[in-house]
Amino acid sequence: MKLGFFKNEDNNLKIPNQRTFSYFLKYHLNEERKELIEFVVAKIEKIADKFNIVLDSEIFTKIKPEIIENKSTKTFYNQKNERLTKLCRLIRKKIYPKIKFEIRNNSIYNKKDFLDFLLHLALTEDFAENGSRTLEQILHKRTPTSDTLFYHIKKFEDREVLQNMFVEIFDLIFKMTKRSNFFARRRVDVAIDFTDWFYYGKDDNTMIQRKKPERGTTKCFRFATINIVEHGERFTLLALPVSALDSKEKIVEKLISFAKERVVIRKLTLDRGFFSSAIINLCKKMHITFIMPAIKNDRIIDYANSVSPPAVIKNYPMQNCKFNLVILEKDDKRYAFATNIDFNNKDVMLAERIFIPYSKRWGIETSYRVKQNFRGKTTSRNYIVRMFYFMFSVVIYNLWVFTNILISVSLFGKISEKLLVTAKLFGNFLLLIDPGGN
């Protein structure tokens, strides 16, 4: 009763305002009750962390319209930076603990020191040895050495354990973003692609892949990703390491299955490297609408040259599968696409219906460039080190996308055409923010 909870005439519970809460905390709450409340809060947070439940709801509320109307005011930018500060604190509170470094109690460095070190390397795109020295100058305190960092990363001897840890983090970030209701009941376009990290060394690891000669090597470590490719929300839903023993079909099935549990897929786009009867049959089996360039073999070239584009050859047979072959022309050049969409030959917008959704794939190329900018440099031949660096860069990239979405929705109620927070600004806030408080 002292706090002021009561039911009105309609039997609806009325919640006290902030002033009443403040008065109660100052004059009516003794130390014993404070300790009890703190104990309950700690238990709730522990359970929430265990099940990846986000409790920090204040960052998802929208700013008052009168503040938005005059965006040039100091208040607007203060509100933006205030949200950025809260988000960075939330990230350090919710995401940092999920990266499970095994640090002994008597270690002079804690988990936060190693994660700040990794973040600094990601922001500066530096090698660990030099990054350790520059971070000491920024923070004015001792920081882990490169040898110490690699020692702890190499403790992840099991690749699957490391993979599962980062998948849990990807999932948590996505759940945090869904709290904005931006992805609720929406259909999104996604893209699957491979990205290579050049490797120089002995061919003594099943994770080493062969590739065309480039930058003085024919070897690489390869990763597969599935990304949302809508403007402003280019999340990497999942990243997977690819070994020399993995088939493309197996990797694509894992990526699609993971994505379908989290979003409603409108269209999947793939590049011509995935063009095969196995991938086409897989997409059909999983009820996925797909578009991909067809490899121009002699038979497809003959078809392309014998028709007047735009044209649709329905149920085009190839080995043990059938698909719709779409022939288009642009800038005096002919293109062939494989799809399971039932396009109409007479559709005057046929070219746009193919080129526009497929052009979204360039978003995945942009995301790869940003991820590379969030990745420290290393010449280590150890696969666990490389995998950790790559996955960590995806985490930081997703957190940057998450931050822009949340701040944009908070300020405007929609995704902004312009990035409100640059990658560098986000990284520096995250590195230097005071982790205390909420």
C-alpha positions in Angstrom: 0.0 0.0 0.0 2.9 2.4 0.8 4.1 2.0 -2.8 0.8 2.9 -4.2 -0.5 -0.1 -6.2 -4.3 -0.2 -6.3 -7.2 -1.3 -8.6 -9.5 1.3 -10.1 -13.3 1.0 -10.5 -12.8 -1.3 -13.6 -10.7 -3.6 -11.5 -7.6 -2.8 -13.5 -4.3 -2.7 -11.6 -2.8 0.9 -11.6 1.0 1.1 -11.5 2.7 4.0 -9.4 4.6 6.7 -11.3 8.3 7.3 -11.1 8.0 9.9 -8.4 6.1 7.5 -6.1 8.8 4.8 -6.7 11.5 7.3 -5.8 9.8 8.4 -2.6 9.2 4.8 -1.6 12.9 3.8 -2.2 14.1 6.8 -0.2 11.8 6.7 2.9 10.2 3.3 3.2 12.7 0.7 2.0 15.0 -0.5 4.8 18.4 -2.4 4.3 16.9 -5.8 4.9 14.3 -5.3 2.1 16.9 -3.9 -0.2 19.0 -7.0 0.2 16.0 -9.2 -0.5 15.1 -7.3 -3.7 18.8 -7.4 -4.8 18.8 -11.2 -4.3 15.6 -11.7 -6.3 16.9 -9.4 -9.1 20.2 -11.4 -9.2 18.2 -14.7 -9.5 16.0 -13.3 -12.2 19.0 -12.1 -14.2 20.7 -15.5 -13.8 17.7 -17.3 -15.1 17.3 -14.8 -18.0 20.9 -15.2 -19.0 20.6 -19.0 -18.9 17.7 -18.9 -21.4 18.9 -15.9 -23.4 16.0 -13.7 -22.3 16.6 -9.9 -22.7 15.3 -7.9 -19.8 16.7 -4.4 -20.6 13.6 -3.1 -22.3 14.1 0.6 -21.9 16.4 0.8 -24.9 13.6 -0.4 -27.2 11.2 2.4 -26.5 10.7 5.2 -29.0 11.8 8.8 -28.4 9.1 11.4 -28.2 8.0 12.8 -31.6 8.8 16.4 -30.7 12.4 15.5 -30.4 12.5 13.8 -33.8 11.0 16.9 -35.6 14.1 19.0 -34.9 16.9 16.5 -35.7 19.5 19.2 -35.7 19.0 20.0 -32.0 21.5 19.0 -29.4 18.8 17.0 -27.7 18.4 14.7 -30.7 22.1 13.8 -30.8 22.2 13.5 -27.0 19.3 11.0 -27.2 21.2 9.1 -30.0 24.4 8.9 -28.0 22.4 8.0 -24.8 20.9 5.1 -26.7 24.3 4.1 -28.0 25.7 4.1 -24.5 22.9 2.0 -23.2 23.2 -0.5 -26.0 27.0 -0.8 -25.6 26.5 -1.5 -21.9 23.8 -4.1 -22.7 26.2 -5.7 -25.2 29.0 -5.9 -22.6 26.6 -7.3 -20.0 24.8 -9.9 -22.2 27.3 -10.8 -25.0 30.8 -10.7 -23.3 29.9 -13.5 -20.7 28.9 -15.8 -23.6 32.5 -15.9 -24.9 33.8 -18.6 -22.6 37.5 -18.1 -22.0 38.9 -20.4 -19.3 40.6 -17.9 -17.1 42.1 -19.0 -13.7 41.2 -17.1 -10.6 44.9 -16.2 -10.0 45.3 -14.8 -13.6 46.4 -11.1 -13.8 44.0 -10.7 -16.7 40.2 -11.4 -16.7 37.9 -12.2 -19.6 37.0 -8.6 -20.2 40.7 -7.8 -20.8 41.0 -10.4 -23.5 37.7 -9.4 -25.2 38.7 -5.7 -25.1 42.0 -6.8 -26.7 40.2 -8.7 -29.5 37.9 -5.7 -30.0 40.9 -3.3 -30.3 42.5 -5.6 -32.8 39.2 -5.8 -34.8 38.9 -2.0 -34.8 42.5 -1.3 -35.8 42.9 -4.4 -38.1 46.2 -4.9 -36.4 48.4 -7.9 -35.5 48.2 -9.0 -31.8 51.8 -8.2 -31.0 51.6 -4.5 -32.0 47.9 -4.2 -30.9 48.9 -5.1 -27.3 51.3 -2.2 -27.1 48.9 0.3 -28.7 46.0 -0.8 -26.4 48.3 -0.2 -23.3 48.8 3.4 -24.4 45.0 3.9 -24.9 43.9 2.3 -21.6 46.9 3.3 -19.6 47.2 -0.2 -18.0 48.9 -3.5 -18.7 47.2 -5.6 -21.4 47.5 -9.3 -22.5 50.3 -10.2 -24.8 49.8 -11.9 -28.2 51.2 -15.1 -26.8 48.8 -15.0 -23.9 45.8 -14.3 -26.2 46.6 -17.2 -28.5 47.2 -19.5 -25.6 43.7 -19.0 -24.4 42.1 -19.2 -27.9 43.9 -22.5 -28.6 42.2 -24.0 -25.5 39.2 -24.4 -27.8 40.6 -27.7 -29.1 37.2 -28.9 -30.3 36.0 -27.0 -33.4 32.3 -27.9 -32.7 32.5 -26.5 -29.2 33.8 -23.2 -30.6 31.2 -23.3 -33.4 28.3 -23.9 -30.9 29.5 -21.1 -28.6 29.3 -18.5 -31.5 26.0 -19.9 -32.8 24.5 -19.3 -29.4 25.8 -15.7 -29.5 24.4 -15.1 -33.1 21.1 -16.4 -31.8 21.1 -14.1 -28.8 21.9 -11.0 -30.9 19.0 -11.8 -33.2 16.6 -12.3 -30.3 17.6 -9.0 -28.9 16.9 -7.3 -32.2 13.5 -9.0 -32.5 12.5 -7.2 -29.3 12.1 -4.2 -31.5 9.3 -6.1 -33.3 11.0 -5.2 -36.6 11.2 -8.8 -37.8 7.8 -9.8 -36.5 5.8 -11.7 -39.3 8.0 -10.2 -42.0 9.3 -12.1 -45.0 13.0 -11.4 -45.9 15.3 -12.1 -48.8 18.4 -14.1 -47.9 21.6 -15.0 -49.6 24.2 -17.8 -49.2 27.8 -17.4 -50.1 31.3 -18.6 -49.3 34.1 -16.3 -48.2 37.8 -17.3 -48.3 40.7 -16.4 -46.0 44.0 -16.9 -47.8 46.4 -19.5 -46.3 50.1 -19.8 -46.7 51.6 -22.9 -45.3 51.6 -26.7 -45.5 48.6 -28.5 -46.8 48.2 -30.6 -43.6 44.7 -29.8 -42.4 41.3 -31.0 -43.7 40.0 -27.4 -43.2 42.4 -26.1 -46.0 40.6 -25.6 -49.3 42.0 -25.4 -52.8 41.2 -22.3 -54.8 42.3 -20.5 -58.0 45.7 -18.8 -57.7 45.4 -15.4 -56.0 47.9 -13.3 -54.0 50.5 -15.9 -54.2 48.6 -18.9 -52.9 46.1 -21.6 -54.0 45.0 -22.4 -50.5 42.5 -20.9 -48.1 40.3 -21.4 -45.1 36.6 -21.2 -46.2 33.5 -20.1 -44.3 29.9 -20.2 -45.5 27.2 -17.7 -44.4 23.5 -17.1 -44.8 22.6 -13.4 -44.6 19.5 -11.3 -44.6 20.1 -8.9 -47.5 17.4 -6.3 -46.9 18.7 -2.7 -46.7 19.7 -1.7 -43.2 19.2 -5.2 -41.7 22.0 -7.3 -43.2 22.3 -9.8 -40.4 24.5 -12.8 -40.7 22.1 -15.4 -39.3 24.7 -18.2 -39.3 28.4 -18.7 -40.3 29.9 -22.2 -40.7 33.4 -23.4 -41.2 33.8 -25.5 -44.4 36.1 -28.4 -44.6 37.5 -30.1 -47.6 35.2 -33.0 -46.8 32.0 -31.0 -46.7 29.7 -31.0 -49.7 28.0 -27.8 -50.8 24.6 -29.5 -50.5 25.3 -30.4 -46.8 26.4 -26.8 -46.0 23.5 -25.2 -47.8 21.0 -27.5 -46.0 22.4 -26.6 -42.6 22.2 -22.8 -43.4 18.7 -22.9 -44.8 17.4 -25.1 -41.9 18.9 -22.7 -39.3 17.5 -19.6 -41.1 14.0 -21.1 -41.5 13.7 -21.5 -37.7 14.2 -17.8 -37.3 12.8 -15.9 -40.3 10.3 -16.4 -43.1 12.3 -16.6 -46.3 10.8 -14.9 -49.3 13.7 -15.6 -51.8 17.1 -17.2 -51.6 19.8 -16.0 -54.0 22.9 -17.9 -54.7 25.8 -17.3 -57.1 26.7 -19.5 -60.1 29.1 -21.6 -58.0 26.0 -23.3 -56.4 24.4 -24.1 -59.7 23.9 -27.9 -59.6 21.0 -30.4 -59.7 21.7 -31.3 -56.1 21.3 -27.7 -54.8 18.2 -27.1 -57.0 16.5 -30.3 -55.7 17.5 -29.4 -52.1 15.8 -26.0 -52.5 12.7 -27.6 -53.9 12.6 -30.2 -51.1 12.9 -27.5 -48.5 10.2 -25.4 -50.2 12.6 -22.5 -50.8 12.0 -20.0 -53.6 15.4 -19.5 -55.3 17.2 -17.5 -58.0 20.7 -18.3 -59.2 22.7 -17.7 -62.4 22.9 -20.8 -64.6 26.3 -21.9 -65.7 26.4 -21.4 -69.5 27.2 -24.8 -70.9 26.8 -25.5 -74.6 23.2 -26.5 -74.3 22.2 -23.4 -72.3 24.1 -21.1 -74.6 22.2 -22.6 -77.6 18.9 -22.0 -75.8 20.0 -18.4 -74.9 20.9 -17.7 -78.5 17.8 -19.3 -80.0 15.1 -17.2 -78.1 14.2 -13.6 -78.0 14.7 -12.3 -74.5 13.1 -11.9 -72.1 12.1 -15.6 -72.3 11.2 -18.4 -69.9 11.8 -22.0 -70.7 9.7 -23.9 -68.2 10.7 -27.2 -66.7 14.1 -27.1 -68.3 15.6 -30.6 -67.7 19.1 -31.0 -66.3 20.3 -34.4 -65.1 17.8 -35.5 -62.4 16.1 -32.1 -61.9 13.9 -29.5 -63.6 13.8 -25.8 -63.2 12.6 -22.7 -65.0 15.4 -21.2 -67.2 15.0 -17.4 -67.6 16.9 -15.7 -70.5 17.4 -11.9 -70.1 19.3 -9.3 -72.0 21.0 -6.2 -70.5 23.6 -3.9 -72.1 23.7 -6.2 -75.2 24.7 -9.1 -73.0 22.5 -12.2 -72.4 22.0 -13.8 -69.0 20.6 -17.1 -67.9 19.0 -17.7 -64.5 17.7 -20.8 -62.9 14.6 -20.5 -60.6 11.5 -22.2 -59.4 9.4 -19.1 -59.7 6.6 -19.5 -62.2 7.4 -16.4 -64.3 5.3 -15.4 -67.3 7.0 -15.1 -70.7 4.8 -12.0 -71.5 5.6 -10.1 -68.3 7.0 -6.8 -69.3 8.6 -6.5 -65.9 10.4 -9.9 -66.1 13.9 -8.5 -66.1 13.3 -6.3 -63.1 11.7 -9.3 -61.2 15.0 -11.1 -61.6 17.7 -8.4 -61.5 16.2 -6.4 -58.6 16.1 -9.3 -56.0 19.3 -10.7 -57.3 21.1 -7.4 -57.0 20.4 -7.5 -53.2 23.2 -10.1 -53.1 25.7 -7.3 -53.4 24.7 -6.6 -49.8 26.4 -9.8 -48.8 29.6 -8.5 -50.4 29.4 -5.3 -48.5 28.9 -7.3 -45.2 32.0 -9.3 -46.0 34.1 -6.1 -46.4 32.8 -4.7 -43.1 33.5 -8.0 -41.4 37.0 -7.9 -42.7 37.3 -4.4 -41.3 36.3 -5.9 -37.9 38.9 -8.6 -38.0 42.4 -8.5 -36.5 45.3 -9.6 -38.7 47.2 -12.8 -38.0 49.7 -15.1 -39.8 48.8 -18.0 -37.5 48.4 -21.3 -39.3 46.4 -22.6 -36.4 42.8 -23.2 -37.6 41.2 -22.6 -34.2 42.8 -19.1 -34.1 41.6 -18.3 -37.6 38.1 -19.6 -36.9 37.9 -17.6 -33.6 39.0 -14.4 -35.4 36.5 -14.9 -38.2 33.6 -15.7 -35.9 34.4 -12.9 -33.6 34.3 -10.5 -36.6 30.8 -11.7 -37.5 29.7 -11.1 -33.9 31.0 -7.5 -33.9 29.4 -7.0 -37.3 26.1 -8.3 -36.2 26.2 -6.1 -33.0 26.9 -3.1 -35.2 23.9 -3.9 -37.4 21.8 -4.6 -34.2 22.8 -1.2 -32.8 21.9 0.7 -35.9 18.5 -1.0 -36.2 17.6 -0.4 -32.6 18.7 3.2 -32.6 17.0 3.9 -35.9 13.7 2.3 -34.9 13.9 4.1 -31.6 14.4 7.5 -33.3 12.3 7.1 -36.4 10.1 4.1 -36.0 11.8 2.5 -39.1 15.2 1.7 -40.6 17.0 4.9 -41.5 18.3 5.2 -45.1 21.6 6.5 -43.6 23.7 4.7 -41.0 23.3 6.6 -37.7 26.3 4.9 -36.1 29.5 4.2 -38.1 31.4 1.0 -37.5 34.3 2.9 -36.0 32.1 5.0 -33.6 30.3 1.8 -32.5 33.5 0.0 -31.9 35.1 2.8 -29.9 32.0 3.3 -27.7 32.0 -0.5 -27.0 35.7 -0.5 -26.2 35.8 2.6 -24.0 32.3 2.6 -22.4 32.1 2.3 -18.6 30.5 -1.1 -18.2 28.9 -0.2 -14.8 25.3 0.7 -14.5 22.5 0.1 -16.9 
